[in-house]
């Protein structure tokens, strides 16, 4: 994409190539949330309450993902704190690899259909972690794309629950 280099004085400016138009049906509507791994929700929540100016509006355990989550709203985007519930969880392993500190774990994009987005990603050669949508926190349907195929960023795609399927 950024393969045309123009010289301006001593600086080199990189410009997007006029290459083929990228078409996608994913069409994310917004960043749904940023997932941040923490060692303790109770220790991390006061900072994020201070930072966002908002109280945590939801804490829930997602047993199959072996995490407890806490959510903060910032405009249309959320901050999702992720605390491991056991040493075998992917969040615990992430924290361990990050020197025990935690940190930004993933970015999540809201799409109309996770199932269609997965098909499109796979057809584009993107490595999938989840081959089909699964239920995540806040009743969202979710799936992850492997960071090896997403420029090193663990990417989650999320679909809001339809009003007919909400409990």
Phi and psi in radians as a Rosetta constraint file:
Dihedral C 1 N 2 CA 2 C 2 CIRCULARHARMONIC -1.834 0.35
Dihedral N 2 CA 2 C 2 N 3 CIRCULARHARMONIC 1.116 0.35
Dihedral C 2 N 3 CA 3 C 3 CIRCULARHARMONIC -1.924 0.35
Dihedral N 3 CA 3 C 3 N 4 CIRCULARHARMONIC -0.041 0.35
Dihedral C 3 N 4 CA 4 C 4 CIRCULARHARMONIC -1.751 0.35
Dihedral N 4 CA 4 C 4 N 5 CIRCULARHARMONIC 2.111 0.35
Dihedral C 4 N 5 CA 5 C 5 CIRCULARHARMONIC -1.930 0.35
Dihedral N 5 CA 5 C 5 N 6 CIRCULARHARMONIC 2.269 0.35
Dihedral C 5 N 6 CA 6 C 6 CIRCULARHARMONIC -2.021 0.35
Dihedral N 6 CA 6 C 6 N 7 CIRCULARHARMONIC 2.417 0.35
Dihedral C 6 N 7 CA 7 C 7 CIRCULARHARMONIC -1.657 0.35
Dihedral N 7 CA 7 C 7 N 8 CIRCULARHARMONIC 2.360 0.35
Dihedral C 7 N 8 CA 8 C 8 CIRCULARHARMONIC -2.383 0.35
Dihedral N 8 CA 8 C 8 N 9 CIRCULARHARMONIC 1.782 0.35
Dihedral C 8 N 9 CA 9 C 9 CIRCULARHARMONIC 1.112 0.35
Dihedral N 9 CA 9 C 9 N 10 CIRCULARHARMONIC -2.229 0.35
Dihedral C 9 N 10 CA 10 C 10 CIRCULARHARMONIC -1.667 0.35
Dihedral N 10 CA 10 C 10 N 11 CIRCULARHARMONIC -0.055 0.35
Dihedral C 10 N 11 CA 11 C 11 CIRCULARHARMONIC -1.648 0.35
Dihedral N 11 CA 11 C 11 N 12 CIRCULARHARMONIC 2.558 0.35
Dihedral C 11 N 12 CA 12 C 12 CIRCULARHARMONIC -1.868 0.35
Dihedral N 12 CA 12 C 12 N 13 CIRCULARHARMONIC 2.196 0.35
Dihedral C 12 N 13 CA 13 C 13 CIRCULARHARMONIC -1.840 0.35
Dihedral N 13 CA 13 C 13 N 14 CIRCULARHARMONIC 2.415 0.35
Dihedral C 13 N 14 CA 14 C 14 CIRCULARHARMONIC -1.838 0.35
Dihedral N 14 CA 14 C 14 N 15 CIRCULARHARMONIC 2.296 0.35
Dihedral C 14 N 15 CA 15 C 15 CIRCULARHARMONIC -2.090 0.35
Dihedral N 15 CA 15 C 15 N 16 CIRCULARHARMONIC 2.510 0.35
Dihedral C 15 N 16 CA 16 C 16 CIRCULARHARMONIC -1.073 0.35
Dihedral N 16 CA 16 C 16 N 17 CIRCULARHARMONIC 2.500 0.35
Dihedral C 16 N 17 CA 17 C 17 CIRCULARHARMONIC -1.310 0.35
Dihedral N 17 CA 17 C 17 N 18 CIRCULARHARMONIC 2.678 0.35
Dihedral C 17 N 18 CA 18 C 18 CIRCULARHARMONIC -1.443 0.35
Dihedral N 18 CA 18 C 18 N 19 CIRCULARHARMONIC 0.393 0.35
Dihedral C 18 N 19 CA 19 C 19 CIRCULARHARMONIC -0.868 0.35
Dihedral N 19 CA 19 C 19 N 20 CIRCULARHARMONIC -2.924 0.35
Dihedral C 19 N 20 CA 20 C 20 CIRCULARHARMONIC -1.094 0.35
Dihedral N 20 CA 20 C 20 N 21 CIRCULARHARMONIC 2.547 0.35
Dihedral C 20 N 21 CA 21 C 21 CIRCULARHARMONIC -1.187 0.35
Dihedral N 21 CA 21 C 21 N 22 CIRCULARHARMONIC 2.296 0.35
Dihedral C 21 N 22 CA 22 C 22 CIRCULARHARMONIC -1.537 0.35
Dihedral N 22 CA 22 C 22 N 23 CIRCULARHARMONIC 2.189 0.35
Dihedral C 22 N 23 CA 23 C 23 CIRCULARHARMONIC -1.979 0.35
Dihedral N 23 CA 23 C 23 N 24 CIRCULARHARMONIC 2.438 0.35
Dihedral C 23 N 24 CA 24 C 24 CIRCULARHARMONIC -2.547 0.35
Dihedral N 24 CA 24 C 24 N 25 CIRCULARHARMONIC 2.570 0.35
Dihedral C 24 N 25 CA 25 C 25 CIRCULARHARMONIC -1.776 0.35
Dihedral N 25 CA 25 C 25 N 26 CIRCULARHARMONIC -0.089 0.35
Dihedral C 25 N 26 CA 26 C 26 CIRCULARHARMONIC -1.043 0.35
Dihedral N 26 CA 26 C 26 N 27 CIRCULARHARMONIC -0.879 0.35
Dihedral C 26 N 27 CA 27 C 27 CIRCULARHARMONIC 0.678 0.35
Dihedral N 27 CA 27 C 27 N 28 CIRCULARHARMONIC 1.210 0.35
Dihedral C 27 N 28 CA 28 C 28 CIRCULARHARMONIC -1.034 0.35
Dihedral N 28 CA 28 C 28 N 29 CIRCULARHARMONIC 2.441 0.35
Dihedral C 28 N 29 CA 29 C 29 CIRCULARHARMONIC -1.530 0.35
Dihedral N 29 CA 29 C 29 N 30 CIRCULARHARMONIC -0.485 0.35
Dihedral C 29 N 30 CA 30 C 30 CIRCULARHARMONIC -3.034 0.35
Dihedral N 30 CA 30 C 30 N 31 CIRCULARHARMONIC 2.947 0.35
Dihedral C 30 N 31 CA 31 C 31 CIRCULARHARMONIC -1.332 0.35
Dihedral N 31 CA 31 C 31 N 32 CIRCULARHARMONIC 2.040 0.35
Dihedral C 31 N 32 CA 32 C 32 CIRCULARHARMONIC -1.232 0.35
Dihedral N 32 CA 32 C 32 N 33 CIRCULARHARMONIC -0.851 0.35
Dihedral C 32 N 33 CA 33 C 33 CIRCULARHARMONIC -2.857 0.35
Dihedral N 33 CA 33 C 33 N 34 CIRCULARHARMONIC 2.869 0.35
Dihedral C 33 N 34 CA 34 C 34 CIRCULARHARMONIC -1.902 0.35
Dihedral N 34 CA 34 C 34 N 35 CIRCULARHARMONIC 2.205 0.35
Dihedral C 34 N 35 CA 35 C 35 CIRCULARHARMONIC -1.605 0.35
Dihedral N 35 CA 35 C 35 N 36 CIRCULARHARMONIC 2.170 0.35
Dihedral C 35 N 36 CA 36 C 36 CIRCULARHARMONIC -2.134 0.35
Dihedral N 36 CA 36 C 36 N 37 CIRCULARHARMONIC 2.090 0.35
Dihedral C 36 N 37 CA 37 C 37 CIRCULARHARMONIC -1.353 0.35
Dihedral N 37 CA 37 C 37 N 38 CIRCULARHARMONIC 2.322 0.35
Dihedral C 37 N 38 CA 38 C 38 CIRCULARHARMONIC -2.343 0.35
Dihedral N 38 CA 38 C 38 N 39 CIRCULARHARMONIC 2.702 0.35
Dihedral C 38 N 39 CA 39 C 39 CIRCULARHARMONIC -1.383 0.35
Dihedral N 39 CA 39 C 39 N 40 CIRCULARHARMONIC -0.453 0.35
Dihedral C 39 N 40 CA 40 C 40 CIRCULARHARMONIC -2.633 0.35
Dihedral N 40 CA 40 C 40 N 41 CIRCULARHARMONIC 2.148 0.35
Dihedral C 40 N 41 CA 41 C 41 CIRCULARHARMONIC -1.057 0.35
Dihedral N 41 CA 41 C 41 N 42 CIRCULARHARMONIC -0.771 0.35
Dihedral C 41 N 42 CA 42 C 42 CIRCULARHARMONIC -1.061 0.35
Dihedral N 42 CA 42 C 42 N 43 CIRCULARHARMONIC -0.630 0.35
Dihedral C 42 N 43 CA 43 C 43 CIRCULARHARMONIC -1.367 0.35
Dihedral N 43 CA 43 C 43 N 44 CIRCULARHARMONIC -0.579 0.35
Dihedral C 43 N 44 CA 44 C 44 CIRCULARHARMONIC -1.475 0.35
Dihedral N 44 CA 44 C 44 N 45 CIRCULARHARMONIC -0.544 0.35
Dihedral C 44 N 45 CA 45 C 45 CIRCULARHARMONIC -1.022 0.35
Dihedral N 45 CA 45 C 45 N 46 CIRCULARHARMONIC -0.745 0.35
Dihedral C 45 N 46 CA 46 C 46 CIRCULARHARMONIC -1.014 0.35
Dihedral N 46 CA 46 C 46 N 47 CIRCULARHARMONIC -0.677 0.35
Dihedral C 46 N 47 CA 47 C 47 CIRCULARHARMONIC -1.105 0.35
Dihedral N 47 CA 47 C 47 N 48 CIRCULARHARMONIC -0.796 0.35
Dihedral C 47 N 48 CA 48 C 48 CIRCULARHARMONIC -1.252 0.35
Dihedral N 48 CA 48 C 48 N 49 CIRCULARHARMONIC -0.490 0.35
Dihedral C 48 N 49 CA 49 C 49 CIRCULARHARMONIC -1.131 0.35
Dihedral N 49 CA 49 C 49 N 50 CIRCULARHARMONIC -0.765 0.35
Dihedral C 49 N 50 CA 50 C 50 CIRCULARHARMONIC -1.098 0.35
Dihedral N 50 CA 50 C 50 N 51 CIRCULARHARMONIC -0.855 0.35
Dihedral C 50 N 51 CA 51 C 51 CIRCULARHARMONIC -1.085 0.35
Dihedral N 51 CA 51 C 51 N 52 CIRCULARHARMONIC -0.798 0.35
Dihedral C 51 N 52 CA 52 C 52 CIRCULARHARMONIC -1.532 0.35
Dihedral N 52 CA 52 C 52 N 53 CIRCULARHARMONIC -0.333 0.35
Dihedral C 52 N 53 CA 53 C 53 CIRCULARHARMONIC 1.304 0.35
Dihedral N 53 CA 53 C 53 N 54 CIRCULARHARMONIC 0.232 0.35
Dihedral C 53 N 54 CA 54 C 54 CIRCULARHARMONIC -2.233 0.35
Dihedral N 54 CA 54 C 54 N 55 CIRCULARHARMONIC 2.620 0.35
Dihedral C 54 N 55 CA 55 C 55 CIRCULARHARMONIC -1.390 0.35
Dihedral N 55 CA 55 C 55 N 56 CIRCULARHARMONIC 2.681 0.35
Dihedral C 55 N 56 CA 56 C 56 CIRCULARHARMONIC -1.060 0.35
Dihedral N 56 CA 56 C 56 N 57 CIRCULARHARMONIC 2.285 0.35
Dihedral C 56 N 57 CA 57 C 57 CIRCULARHARMONIC -1.763 0.35
Dihedral N 57 CA 57 C 57 N 58 CIRCULARHARMONIC -0.171 0.35
Dihedral C 57 N 58 CA 58 C 58 CIRCULARHARMONIC -2.787 0.35
Dihedral N 58 CA 58 C 58 N 59 CIRCULARHARMONIC 2.325 0.35
Dihedral C 58 N 59 CA 59 C 59 CIRCULARHARMONIC -2.195 0.35
Dihedral N 59 CA 59 C 59 N 60 CIRCULARHARMONIC 2.278 0.35
Dihedral C 59 N 60 CA 60 C 60 CIRCULARHARMONIC -2.607 0.35
Dihedral N 60 CA 60 C 60 N 61 CIRCULARHARMONIC 2.705 0.35
Dihedral C 60 N 61 CA 61 C 61 CIRCULARHARMONIC -1.728 0.35
Dihedral N 61 CA 61 C 61 N 62 CIRCULARHARMONIC 2.323 0.35
Dihedral C 61 N 62 CA 62 C 62 CIRCULARHARMONIC -1.923 0.35
Dihedral N 62 CA 62 C 62 N 63 CIRCULARHARMONIC 1.606 0.35
Dihedral C 62 N 63 CA 63 C 63 CIRCULARHARMONIC -1.011 0.35
Dihedral N 63 CA 63 C 63 N 64 CIRCULARHARMONIC -0.761 0.35
Dihedral C 63 N 64 CA 64 C 64 CIRCULARHARMONIC -1.217 0.35
Dihedral N 64 CA 64 C 64 N 65 CIRCULARHARMONIC -0.329 0.35
Dihedral C 64 N 65 CA 65 C 65 CIRCULARHARMONIC -1.735 0.35
Dihedral N 65 CA 65 C 65 N 66 CIRCULARHARMONIC -0.046 0.35
Dihedral C 65 N 66 CA 66 C 66 CIRCULARHARMONIC 1.012 0.35
Dihedral N 66 CA 66 C 66 N 67 CIRCULARHARMONIC 0.806 0.35
Dihedral C 66 N 67 CA 67 C 67 CIRCULARHARMONIC -2.456 0.35
Dihedral N 67 CA 67 C 67 N 68 CIRCULARHARMONIC 2.734 0.35
Dihedral C 67 N 68 CA 68 C 68 CIRCULARHARMONIC -1.937 0.35
Dihedral N 68 CA 68 C 68 N 69 CIRCULARHARMONIC 2.426 0.35
Dihedral C 68 N 69 CA 69 C 69 CIRCULARHARMONIC -2.091 0.35
Dihedral N 69 CA 69 C 69 N 70 CIRCULARHARMONIC 2.638 0.35
Dihedral C 69 N 70 CA 70 C 70 CIRCULARHARMONIC -2.355 0.35
Dihedral N 70 CA 70 C 70 N 71 CIRCULARHARMONIC 2.364 0.35
Dihedral C 70 N 71 CA 71 C 71 CIRCULARHARMONIC -2.046 0.35
Dihedral N 71 CA 71 C 71 N 72 CIRCULARHARMONIC 2.469 0.35
Dihedral C 71 N 72 CA 72 C 72 CIRCULARHARMONIC -2.242 0.35
Dihedral N 72 CA 72 C 72 N 73 CIRCULARHARMONIC 2.440 0.35
Dihedral C 72 N 73 CA 73 C 73 CIRCULARHARMONIC -1.695 0.35
Dihedral N 73 CA 73 C 73 N 74 CIRCULARHARMONIC 2.338 0.35
Dihedral C 73 N 74 CA 74 C 74 CIRCULARHARMONIC -2.332 0.35
Dihedral N 74 CA 74 C 74 N 75 CIRCULARHARMONIC 1.687 0.35
Dihedral C 74 N 75 CA 75 C 75 CIRCULARHARMONIC 1.113 0.35
Dihedral N 75 CA 75 C 75 N 76 CIRCULARHARMONIC -2.283 0.35
Dihedral C 75 N 76 CA 76 C 76 CIRCULARHARMONIC -1.517 0.35
Dihedral N 76 CA 76 C 76 N 77 CIRCULARHARMONIC -0.177 0.35
Dihedral C 76 N 77 CA 77 C 77 CIRCULARHARMONIC -1.748 0.35
Dihedral N 77 CA 77 C 77 N 78 CIRCULARHARMONIC 2.674 0.35
Dihedral C 77 N 78 CA 78 C 78 CIRCULARHARMONIC -2.028 0.35
Dihedral N 78 CA 78 C 78 N 79 CIRCULARHARMONIC 2.717 0.35
Dihedral C 78 N 79 CA 79 C 79 CIRCULARHARMONIC -1.863 0.35
Dihedral N 79 CA 79 C 79 N 80 CIRCULARHARMONIC 2.187 0.35
Dihedral C 79 N 80 CA 80 C 80 CIRCULARHARMONIC -1.944 0.35
Dihedral N 80 CA 80 C 80 N 81 CIRCULARHARMONIC 1.956 0.35
Dihedral C 80 N 81 CA 81 C 81 CIRCULARHARMONIC -1.479 0.35
Dihedral N 81 CA 81 C 81 N 82 CIRCULARHARMONIC 2.383 0.35
Dihedral C 81 N 82 CA 82 C 82 CIRCULARHARMONIC -2.133 0.35
Dihedral N 82 CA 82 C 82 N 83 CIRCULARHARMONIC 2.035 0.35
Dihedral C 82 N 83 CA 83 C 83 CIRCULARHARMONIC -1.957 0.35
Dihedral N 83 CA 83 C 83 N 84 CIRCULARHARMONIC 2.235 0.35
Dihedral C 83 N 84 CA 84 C 84 CIRCULARHARMONIC -1.184 0.35
Dihedral N 84 CA 84 C 84 N 85 CIRCULARHARMONIC 2.531 0.35
Dihedral C 84 N 85 CA 85 C 85 CIRCULARHARMONIC -1.782 0.35
Dihedral N 85 CA 85 C 85 N 86 CIRCULARHARMONIC -0.109 0.35
Dihedral C 85 N 86 CA 86 C 86 CIRCULARHARMONIC -2.771 0.35
Dihedral N 86 CA 86 C 86 N 87 CIRCULARHARMONIC 2.769 0.35
Dihedral C 86 N 87 CA 87 C 87 CIRCULARHARMONIC -1.124 0.35
Dihedral N 87 CA 87 C 87 N 88 CIRCULARHARMONIC -0.334 0.35
Dihedral C 87 N 88 CA 88 C 88 CIRCULARHARMONIC -1.496 0.35
Dihedral N 88 CA 88 C 88 N 89 CIRCULARHARMONIC -0.098 0.35
Dihedral C 88 N 89 CA 89 C 89 CIRCULARHARMONIC -1.223 0.35
Dihedral N 89 CA 89 C 89 N 90 CIRCULARHARMONIC 2.673 0.35
Dihedral C 89 N 90 CA 90 C 90 CIRCULARHARMONIC -1.104 0.35
Dihedral N 90 CA 90 C 90 N 91 CIRCULARHARMONIC -0.525 0.35
Dihedral C 90 N 91 CA 91 C 91 CIRCULARHARMONIC -1.216 0.35
Dihedral N 91 CA 91 C 91 N 92 CIRCULARHARMONIC -0.716 0.35
Dihedral C 91 N 92 CA 92 C 92 CIRCULARHARMONIC -1.070 0.35
Dihedral N 92 CA 92 C 92 N 93 CIRCULARHARMONIC -0.730 0.35
Dihedral C 92 N 93 CA 93 C 93 CIRCULARHARMONIC -1.150 0.35
Dihedral N 93 CA 93 C 93 N 94 CIRCULARHARMONIC -0.686 0.35
Dihedral C 93 N 94 CA 94 C 94 CIRCULARHARMONIC -1.079 0.35
Dihedral N 94 CA 94 C 94 N 95 CIRCULARHARMONIC -0.811 0.35
Dihedral C 94 N 95 CA 95 C 95 CIRCULARHARMONIC -1.070 0.35
Dihedral N 95 CA 95 C 95 N 96 CIRCULARHARMONIC -0.745 0.35
Dihedral C 95 N 96 CA 96 C 96 CIRCULARHARMONIC -1.069 0.35
Dihedral N 96 CA 96 C 96 N 97 CIRCULARHARMONIC -0.771 0.35
Dihedral C 96 N 97 CA 97 C 97 CIRCULARHARMONIC -1.159 0.35
Dihedral N 97 CA 97 C 97 N 98 CIRCULARHARMONIC -0.398 0.35
Dihedral C 97 N 98 CA 98 C 98 CIRCULARHARMONIC -1.724 0.35
Dihedral N 98 CA 98 C 98 N 99 CIRCULARHARMONIC 0.543 0.35
Dihedral C 98 N 99 CA 99 C 99 CIRCULARHARMONIC 1.205 0.35
Dihedral N 99 CA 99 C 99 N 100 CIRCULARHARMONIC 0.412 0.35
Dihedral C 99 N 100 CA 100 C 100 CIRCULARHARMONIC 1.371 0.35
Dihedral N 100 CA 100 C 100 N 101 CIRCULARHARMONIC 0.125 0.35
Dihedral C 100 N 101 CA 101 C 101 CIRCULARHARMONIC -1.703 0.35
Dihedral N 101 CA 101 C 101 N 102 CIRCULARHARMONIC -0.343 0.35
Dihedral C 101 N 102 CA 102 C 102 CIRCULARHARMONIC 1.356 0.35
Dihedral N 102 CA 102 C 102 N 103 CIRCULARHARMONIC -2.724 0.35
Dihedral C 102 N 103 CA 103 C 103 CIRCULARHARMONIC 2.374 0.35
Dihedral N 103 CA 103 C 103 N 104 CIRCULARHARMONIC -3.015 0.35
Dihedral C 103 N 104 CA 104 C 104 CIRCULARHARMONIC -1.107 0.35
Dihedral N 104 CA 104 C 104 N 105 CIRCULARHARMONIC 2.161 0.35
Dihedral C 104 N 105 CA 105 C 105 CIRCULARHARMONIC -1.762 0.35
Dihedral N 105 CA 105 C 105 N 106 CIRCULARHARMONIC -0.783 0.35
Dihedral C 105 N 106 CA 106 C 106 CIRCULARHARMONIC -2.740 0.35
Dihedral N 106 CA 106 C 106 N 107 CIRCULARHARMONIC 2.867 0.35
Dihedral C 106 N 107 CA 107 C 107 CIRCULARHARMONIC -2.061 0.35
Dihedral N 107 CA 107 C 107 N 108 CIRCULARHARMONIC 2.399 0.35
Dihedral C 107 N 108 CA 108 C 108 CIRCULARHARMONIC -2.067 0.35
Dihedral N 108 CA 108 C 108 N 109 CIRCULARHARMONIC 2.300 0.35
Dihedral C 108 N 109 CA 109 C 109 CIRCULARHARMONIC -1.914 0.35
Dihedral N 109 CA 109 C 109 N 110 CIRCULARHARMONIC 2.402 0.35
Dihedral C 109 N 110 CA 110 C 110 CIRCULARHARMONIC -1.477 0.35
Dihedral N 110 CA 110 C 110 N 111 CIRCULARHARMONIC 2.239 0.35
Dihedral C 110 N 111 CA 111 C 111 CIRCULARHARMONIC -2.230 0.35
Dihedral N 111 CA 111 C 111 N 112 CIRCULARHARMONIC 2.855 0.35
Dihedral C 111 N 112 CA 112 C 112 CIRCULARHARMONIC -1.219 0.35
Dihedral N 112 CA 112 C 112 N 113 CIRCULARHARMONIC -0.702 0.35
Dihedral C 112 N 113 CA 113 C 113 CIRCULARHARMONIC -2.458 0.35
Dihedral N 113 CA 113 C 113 N 114 CIRCULARHARMONIC 1.967 0.35
Dihedral C 113 N 114 CA 114 C 114 CIRCULARHARMONIC -1.119 0.35
Dihedral N 114 CA 114 C 114 N 115 CIRCULARHARMONIC -0.707 0.35
Dihedral C 114 N 115 CA 115 C 115 CIRCULARHARMONIC -1.035 0.35
Dihedral N 115 CA 115 C 115 N 116 CIRCULARHARMONIC -0.803 0.35
Dihedral C 115 N 116 CA 116 C 116 CIRCULARHARMONIC -1.185 0.35
Dihedral N 116 CA 116 C 116 N 117 CIRCULARHARMONIC -0.680 0.35
Dihedral C 116 N 117 CA 117 C 117 CIRCULARHARMONIC -1.102 0.35
Dihedral N 117 CA 117 C 117 N 118 CIRCULARHARMONIC -0.686 0.35
Dihedral C 117 N 118 CA 118 C 118 CIRCULARHARMONIC -1.106 0.35
Dihedral N 118 CA 118 C 118 N 119 CIRCULARHARMONIC -0.751 0.35
Dihedral C 118 N 119 CA 119 C 119 CIRCULARHARMONIC -1.058 0.35
Dihedral N 119 CA 119 C 119 N 120 CIRCULARHARMONIC -0.776 0.35
Dihedral C 119 N 120 CA 120 C 120 CIRCULARHARMONIC -1.153 0.35
Dihedral N 120 CA 120 C 120 N 121 CIRCULARHARMONIC -0.752 0.35
Dihedral C 120 N 121 CA 121 C 121 CIRCULARHARMONIC -1.075 0.35
Dihedral N 121 CA 121 C 121 N 122 CIRCULARHARMONIC -0.790 0.35
Dihedral C 121 N 122 CA 122 C 122 CIRCULARHARMONIC -1.099 0.35
Dihedral N 122 CA 122 C 122 N 123 CIRCULARHARMONIC -0.738 0.35
Dihedral C 122 N 123 CA 123 C 123 CIRCULARHARMONIC -1.112 0.35
Dihedral N 123 CA 123 C 123 N 124 CIRCULARHARMONIC -0.496 0.35
Dihedral C 123 N 124 CA 124 C 124 CIRCULARHARMONIC -1.468 0.35
Dihedral N 124 CA 124 C 124 N 125 CIRCULARHARMONIC 0.008 0.35
Dihedral C 124 N 125 CA 125 C 125 CIRCULARHARMONIC 1.501 0.35
Dihedral N 125 CA 125 C 125 N 126 CIRCULARHARMONIC 0.271 0.35
Dihedral C 125 N 126 CA 126 C 126 CIRCULARHARMONIC -1.442 0.35
Dihedral N 126 CA 126 C 126 N 127 CIRCULARHARMONIC 2.283 0.35
Dihedral C 126 N 127 CA 127 C 127 CIRCULARHARMONIC -1.262 0.35
Dihedral N 127 CA 127 C 127 N 128 CIRCULARHARMONIC 2.208 0.35
Dihedral C 127 N 128 CA 128 C 128 CIRCULARHARMONIC -1.670 0.35
Dihedral N 128 CA 128 C 128 N 129 CIRCULARHARMONIC 2.466 0.35
Dihedral C 128 N 129 CA 129 C 129 CIRCULARHARMONIC -1.525 0.35
Dihedral N 129 CA 129 C 129 N 130 CIRCULARHARMONIC -0.793 0.35
Dihedral C 129 N 130 CA 130 C 130 CIRCULARHARMONIC -1.821 0.35
Dihedral N 130 CA 130 C 130 N 131 CIRCULARHARMONIC 2.200 0.35
Dihedral C 130 N 131 CA 131 C 131 CIRCULARHARMONIC -1.448 0.35
Dihedral N 131 CA 131 C 131 N 132 CIRCULARHARMONIC -0.304 0.35
Dihedral C 131 N 132 CA 132 C 132 CIRCULARHARMONIC -2.542 0.35
Dihedral N 132 CA 132 C 132 N 133 CIRCULARHARMONIC 2.756 0.35
Dihedral C 132 N 133 CA 133 C 133 CIRCULARHARMONIC -1.100 0.35
Dihedral N 133 CA 133 C 133 N 134 CIRCULARHARMONIC 2.614 0.35
Dihedral C 133 N 134 CA 134 C 134 CIRCULARHARMONIC -2.412 0.35
Dihedral N 134 CA 134 C 134 N 135 CIRCULARHARMONIC 2.869 0.35
Dihedral C 134 N 135 CA 135 C 135 CIRCULARHARMONIC -1.393 0.35
Dihedral N 135 CA 135 C 135 N 136 CIRCULARHARMONIC 2.338 0.35
Dihedral C 135 N 136 CA 136 C 136 CIRCULARHARMONIC -2.077 0.35
Dihedral N 136 CA 136 C 136 N 137 CIRCULARHARMONIC -2.915 0.35
Dihedral C 136 N 137 CA 137 C 137 CIRCULARHARMONIC -1.058 0.35
Dihedral N 137 CA 137 C 137 N 138 CIRCULARHARMONIC 2.716 0.35
Dihedral C 137 N 138 CA 138 C 138 CIRCULARHARMONIC 1.010 0.35
Dihedral N 138 CA 138 C 138 N 139 CIRCULARHARMONIC 0.456 0.35
Dihedral C 138 N 139 CA 139 C 139 CIRCULARHARMONIC 1.146 0.35
Dihedral N 139 CA 139 C 139 N 140 CIRCULARHARMONIC 0.274 0.35
Dihedral C 139 N 140 CA 140 C 140 CIRCULARHARMONIC -1.330 0.35
Dihedral N 140 CA 140 C 140 N 141 CIRCULARHARMONIC 2.588 0.35
Dihedral C 140 N 141 CA 141 C 141 CIRCULARHARMONIC -1.549 0.35
Dihedral N 141 CA 141 C 141 N 142 CIRCULARHARMONIC 2.282 0.35
Dihedral C 141 N 142 CA 142 C 142 CIRCULARHARMONIC -2.348 0.35
Dihedral N 142 CA 142 C 142 N 143 CIRCULARHARMONIC 2.853 0.35
Dihedral C 142 N 143 CA 143 C 143 CIRCULARHARMONIC -2.805 0.35
Dihedral N 143 CA 143 C 143 N 144 CIRCULARHARMONIC 2.643 0.35
Dihedral C 143 N 144 CA 144 C 144 CIRCULARHARMONIC -1.971 0.35
Dihedral N 144 CA 144 C 144 N 145 CIRCULARHARMONIC 2.529 0.35
Dihedral C 144 N 145 CA 145 C 145 CIRCULARHARMONIC -1.859 0.35
Dihedral N 145 CA 145 C 145 N 146 CIRCULARHARMONIC 2.426 0.35
Dihedral C 145 N 146 CA 146 C 146 CIRCULARHARMONIC -1.240 0.35
Dihedral N 146 CA 146 C 146 N 147 CIRCULARHARMONIC 2.359 0.35
Dihedral C 146 N 147 CA 147 C 147 CIRCULARHARMONIC -1.080 0.35
Dihedral N 147 CA 147 C 147 N 148 CIRCULARHARMONIC -0.348 0.35
Dihedral C 147 N 148 CA 148 C 148 CIRCULARHARMONIC -1.119 0.35
Dihedral N 148 CA 148 C 148 N 149 CIRCULARHARMONIC -0.411 0.35
Dihedral C 148 N 149 CA 149 C 149 CIRCULARHARMONIC -1.875 0.35
Dihedral N 149 CA 149 C 149 N 150 CIRCULARHARMONIC -0.010 0.35
Dihedral C 149 N 150 CA 150 C 150 CIRCULARHARMONIC -2.199 0.35
Dihedral N 150 CA 150 C 150 N 151 CIRCULARHARMONIC 0.685 0.35
Dihedral C 150 N 151 CA 151 C 151 CIRCULARHARMONIC 1.025 0.35
Dihedral N 151 CA 151 C 151 N 152 CIRCULARHARMONIC 0.582 0.35
Dihedral C 151 N 152 CA 152 C 152 CIRCULARHARMONIC 1.495 0.35
Dihedral N 152 CA 152 C 152 N 153 CIRCULARHARMONIC 0.064 0.35
Dihedral C 152 N 153 CA 153 C 153 CIRCULARHARMONIC -1.875 0.35
Dihedral N 153 CA 153 C 153 N 154 CIRCULARHARMONIC 2.060 0.35
Dihedral C 153 N 154 CA 154 C 154 CIRCULARHARMONIC -1.122 0.35
Dihedral N 154 CA 154 C 154 N 155 CIRCULARHARMONIC 2.116 0.35
Dihedral C 154 N 155 CA 155 C 155 CIRCULARHARMONIC -2.049 0.35
Dihedral N 155 CA 155 C 155 N 156 CIRCULARHARMONIC 2.254 0.35
Dihedral C 155 N 156 CA 156 C 156 CIRCULARHARMONIC -1.918 0.35
Dihedral N 156 CA 156 C 156 N 157 CIRCULARHARMONIC 2.426 0.35
Dihedral C 156 N 157 CA 157 C 157 CIRCULARHARMONIC -1.974 0.35
Dihedral N 157 CA 157 C 157 N 158 CIRCULARHARMONIC 2.398 0.35
Dihedral C 157 N 158 CA 158 C 158 CIRCULARHARMONIC -2.248 0.35
Dihedral N 158 CA 158 C 158 N 159 CIRCULARHARMONIC 2.560 0.35
Dihedral C 158 N 159 CA 159 C 159 CIRCULARHARMONIC -2.206 0.35
Dihedral N 159 CA 159 C 159 N 160 CIRCULARHARMONIC 2.232 0.35
Dihedral C 159 N 160 CA 160 C 160 CIRCULARHARMONIC -1.142 0.35
Dihedral N 160 CA 160 C 160 N 161 CIRCULARHARMONIC 2.538 0.35
Dihedral C 160 N 161 CA 161 C 161 CIRCULARHARMONIC -1.169 0.35
Dihedral N 161 CA 161 C 161 N 162 CIRCULARHARMONIC 2.445 0.35
Dihedral C 161 N 162 CA 162 C 162 CIRCULARHARMONIC -1.300 0.35
Dihedral N 162 CA 162 C 162 N 163 CIRCULARHARMONIC 2.647 0.35
Dihedral C 162 N 163 CA 163 C 163 CIRCULARHARMONIC -1.086 0.35
Dihedral N 163 CA 163 C 163 N 164 CIRCULARHARMONIC -0.450 0.35
Dihedral C 163 N 164 CA 164 C 164 CIRCULARHARMONIC -1.311 0.35
Dihedral N 164 CA 164 C 164 N 165 CIRCULARHARMONIC -0.403 0.35
Dihedral C 164 N 165 CA 165 C 165 CIRCULARHARMONIC -1.757 0.35
Dihedral N 165 CA 165 C 165 N 166 CIRCULARHARMONIC -0.030 0.35
Dihedral C 165 N 166 CA 166 C 166 CIRCULARHARMONIC -1.283 0.35
Dihedral N 166 CA 166 C 166 N 167 CIRCULARHARMONIC 2.535 0.35
